[in-house]
């Protein structure tokens, strides 16, 4: 139990809740995010290590992840949580908005996993948890690009699960429903989140997955019971 866990997208919402939950569970979280000021403030406030990291930039991922390993030693786990929302009829989505979603949600997750996975495989131990979405479990209108970014990570996660488990490394997907975060607001979408799960509830589920070291929790989905009403 315990170990050093890198969390992406950790300056708000689920990622920030994960940093707190990991600390309480005896892990050593390493907080990362794109905003250097916010990263520094939160790292100081929470007493954890913090690193500026833009997961959509392959060069940045390579440089920062290598620095994390130099400064903190072997990394025991990665929680790929960074993500952005895009909603609207597909024909209204701009190329820049489409690329931003794919670069963050899809290739960002792949880049960060790639940066840390070889070390875990060499040690024969480690965990990667990808925050996917229930949007990768069904189809609905107005979220085609976001769903595409998450369906890709569903496939990526599942393939790595069966590739890496025999080598001692667990790769798992967390598929949450609505979480009460600023993700929708940041994307300019007005969403009623009264029925959503809290970031703390989502973080508790992810840490439970992490702690059960003898199990691979595949396709773990959850949502607030109020979301069914």
C-alpha positions as CSV (number, residue, x, y, z in Angstrom):
1,X,0.0,0.0,0.0
2,X,1.2,3.5,-0.6
3,X,3.5,4.8,-3.3
4,X,4.0,7.8,-5.5
5,X,1.0,8.6,-7.7
6,X,1.0,11.2,-10.5
7,X,-2.4,12.9,-11.1
8,X,-3.0,14.9,-14.2
9,X,-5.6,17.6,-14.4
10,X,-5.2,18.0,-10.6
11,X,-5.9,21.7,-10.0
12,X,-9.7,21.4,-9.8
13,X,-12.6,19.0,-9.7
14,X,-12.0,15.2,-9.5
15,X,-8.2,15.6,-9.9
16,X,-7.9,17.9,-6.9
17,X,-10.2,15.7,-4.8
18,X,-7.9,12.7,-5.8
19,X,-4.9,14.5,-4.4
20,X,-6.6,14.8,-1.0
21,X,-8.0,11.3,-1.0
22,X,-4.6,9.8,-2.0
23,X,-2.9,11.6,0.8
24,X,-5.4,10.4,3.4
25,X,-5.0,6.9,2.1
26,X,-1.3,6.9,2.6
27,X,-0.1,7.6,-0.9
28,X,2.2,10.4,-2.0
29,X,0.4,12.3,-4.8
30,X,2.2,14.4,-7.3
31,X,-0.1,17.2,-8.5
32,X,0.1,18.3,-12.2
33,X,-1.8,20.8,-14.2
34,X,-1.4,23.4,-17.0
35,X,-1.7,26.6,-14.9
36,X,1.7,27.1,-13.2
37,X,0.4,29.6,-10.7
38,X,-2.5,27.3,-9.6
39,X,-0.1,24.3,-9.5
40,X,2.3,26.2,-7.2
41,X,-0.4,27.5,-5.0
42,X,-2.1,24.2,-4.5
43,X,1.1,22.3,-4.0
44,X,2.1,24.7,-1.2
45,X,-1.3,24.6,0.4
46,X,-1.6,20.8,0.3
47,X,2.0,20.1,1.1
48,X,2.5,18.0,-2.0
49,X,4.8,18.1,-5.0
50,X,3.5,20.0,-8.0
51,X,4.6,20.2,-11.6
52,X,3.3,22.3,-14.6
53,X,2.2,19.8,-17.3
54,X,0.3,20.3,-20.5
55,X,-0.7,16.8,-21.5
56,X,-1.6,17.8,-25.0
57,X,2.1,18.8,-25.8
58,X,4.2,15.7,-26.4
59,X,7.5,17.5,-25.9
60,X,6.2,18.9,-22.6
61,X,5.1,15.5,-21.4
62,X,8.4,13.9,-22.2
63,X,10.4,16.6,-20.4
64,X,8.2,17.0,-17.4
65,X,7.6,13.3,-16.8
66,X,11.4,12.7,-17.0
67,X,11.9,15.5,-14.4
68,X,9.3,13.9,-12.1
69,X,11.1,10.6,-12.2
70,X,14.5,12.3,-11.6
71,X,13.2,14.4,-8.6
72,X,10.9,11.8,-7.0
73,X,12.2,8.4,-8.0
74,X,10.2,5.5,-9.4
75,X,6.5,6.3,-10.0
76,X,4.1,3.7,-8.7
77,X,0.9,4.9,-10.4
78,X,-0.6,7.4,-12.8
79,X,-4.1,8.7,-12.8
80,X,-4.9,10.2,-16.2
81,X,-7.6,12.7,-15.3
82,X,-7.0,15.7,-17.4
83,X,-9.9,16.3,-19.8
84,X,-12.1,18.9,-21.4
85,X,-15.7,19.0,-22.5
86,X,-17.2,19.8,-25.9
87,X,-20.9,19.8,-26.6
88,X,-23.0,20.9,-29.6
89,X,-24.1,19.8,-33.0
90,X,-21.1,18.4,-34.8
91,X,-21.3,20.8,-37.7
92,X,-20.9,23.7,-35.3
93,X,-17.6,22.4,-33.8
94,X,-14.6,24.3,-35.0
95,X,-11.4,22.5,-36.0
96,X,-9.5,24.1,-33.2
97,X,-12.1,23.0,-30.6
98,X,-12.1,19.4,-32.0
99,X,-8.3,19.3,-31.9
100,X,-8.1,20.6,-28.3
101,X,-10.5,17.8,-27.1
102,X,-8.6,15.0,-28.9
103,X,-5.2,16.4,-27.9
104,X,-6.1,16.6,-24.3
105,X,-8.5,13.7,-23.7
106,X,-7.0,11.1,-26.1
107,X,-3.4,11.7,-27.0
108,X,-2.7,13.4,-23.7
109,X,-3.7,10.2,-21.9
110,X,-1.7,8.1,-24.3
111,X,1.4,10.4,-24.0
112,X,1.5,10.4,-20.2
113,X,0.9,6.6,-20.0
114,X,3.7,6.1,-22.5
115,X,6.1,8.3,-20.4
116,X,5.7,6.2,-17.2
117,X,4.7,2.7,-18.4
118,X,8.2,1.5,-19.3
119,X,9.5,2.1,-15.8
120,X,6.5,0.2,-14.3
121,X,7.0,-2.7,-16.7
122,X,10.7,-2.9,-15.9
123,X,9.8,-3.1,-12.2
124,X,7.0,-5.6,-12.8
125,X,4.6,-3.4,-10.7
126,X,2.4,-0.3,-11.1
127,X,-1.0,1.0,-11.9
128,X,-2.5,3.3,-14.5
129,X,-6.0,4.5,-14.1
130,X,-7.7,6.4,-16.9
131,X,-10.7,8.6,-16.2
132,X,-12.9,7.8,-19.1
133,X,-16.6,8.6,-19.0
134,X,-20.0,7.0,-19.3
135,X,-19.9,8.9,-22.7
136,X,-17.7,6.0,-23.8
137,X,-20.4,3.5,-22.9
138,X,-23.3,4.8,-25.0
139,X,-24.2,7.1,-27.8
140,X,-26.1,10.4,-27.6
141,X,-26.5,13.5,-29.7
142,X,-24.4,16.6,-29.4
143,X,-21.3,15.0,-27.8
144,X,-19.8,13.3,-30.9
145,X,-16.3,14.7,-30.5
146,X,-16.1,14.3,-26.8
147,X,-17.4,10.7,-27.1
148,X,-14.9,10.0,-29.8
149,X,-12.1,11.1,-27.6
150,X,-13.3,8.8,-24.8
151,X,-14.3,5.8,-26.9
152,X,-10.7,5.9,-28.1
153,X,-9.4,5.8,-24.5
154,X,-11.8,3.0,-23.7
155,X,-10.1,0.9,-26.4
156,X,-6.6,2.0,-25.4
157,X,-7.3,1.1,-21.8
158,X,-8.8,-2.3,-22.6
159,X,-5.9,-3.3,-24.9
160,X,-3.3,-2.2,-22.4
161,X,-5.1,-4.0,-19.6
162,X,-4.6,-7.4,-21.3
163,X,-1.1,-6.5,-22.5
164,X,0.3,-5.3,-19.2
165,X,-1.5,-7.4,-16.6
166,X,0.6,-10.5,-17.2
167,X,3.6,-8.3,-16.7
168,X,2.4,-7.1,-13.2
169,X,1.0,-3.7,-14.3
170,X,-2.6,-2.9,-13.9
171,X,-4.3,-0.6,-16.4
172,X,-7.9,0.3,-15.5
173,X,-10.7,2.6,-16.6
174,X,-13.0,4.7,-14.4
175,X,-16.2,5.6,-16.2
176,X,-18.0,8.3,-14.1
177,X,-21.4,9.8,-14.8
178,X,-21.9,13.5,-14.1
179,X,-19.5,15.0,-11.5
180,X,-20.1,18.4,-9.9
181,X,-17.1,20.2,-11.4
182,X,-16.5,23.3,-13.5
183,X,-15.8,21.2,-16.7
184,X,-19.1,22.1,-18.3
185,X,-19.0,25.7,-17.2
186,X,-15.4,26.1,-18.6
187,X,-16.8,24.7,-21.9
188,X,-19.6,27.3,-21.9
189,X,-22.3,24.8,-21.2
190,X,-25.1,25.4,-18.7
191,X,-25.6,22.1,-16.9
192,X,-27.8,21.3,-13.8
193,X,-25.5,19.3,-11.5
194,X,-27.8,19.0,-8.5
195,X,-28.0,15.3,-9.1
196,X,-24.3,14.8,-9.9
197,X,-21.8,12.9,-7.7
198,X,-19.3,15.0,-5.8
199,X,-15.6,15.0,-6.7
200,X,-15.0,13.4,-3.3
201,X,-17.3,10.5,-4.2
202,X,-15.5,10.0,-7.5
203,X,-12.1,10.2,-5.9
204,X,-13.1,7.6,-3.3
205,X,-14.0,5.1,-6.1
206,X,-10.7,5.6,-7.9
207,X,-8.6,5.2,-4.7
208,X,-10.6,2.0,-4.0
209,X,-9.6,0.7,-7.4
210,X,-6.0,1.7,-6.7
211,X,-5.8,0.1,-3.3
212,X,-7.1,-3.3,-4.3
213,X,-3.7,-4.4,-5.7
214,X,-4.6,-8.0,-6.3
215,X,-7.4,-7.1,-8.7
216,X,-7.9,-5.4,-12.1
217,X,-11.1,-3.4,-11.9
218,X,-12.1,-3.2,-15.6
219,X,-14.8,-0.8,-16.8
220,X,-15.7,0.6,-13.4
221,X,-18.7,2.9,-13.7
222,X,-20.5,4.9,-11.1
223,X,-22.9,7.8,-10.7
224,X,-24.9,9.4,-7.9
225,X,-28.1,7.7,-6.9
226,X,-29.8,11.0,-7.3
227,X,-28.9,10.8,-11.1
228,X,-31.5,8.0,-11.4
229,X,-34.4,10.0,-10.1
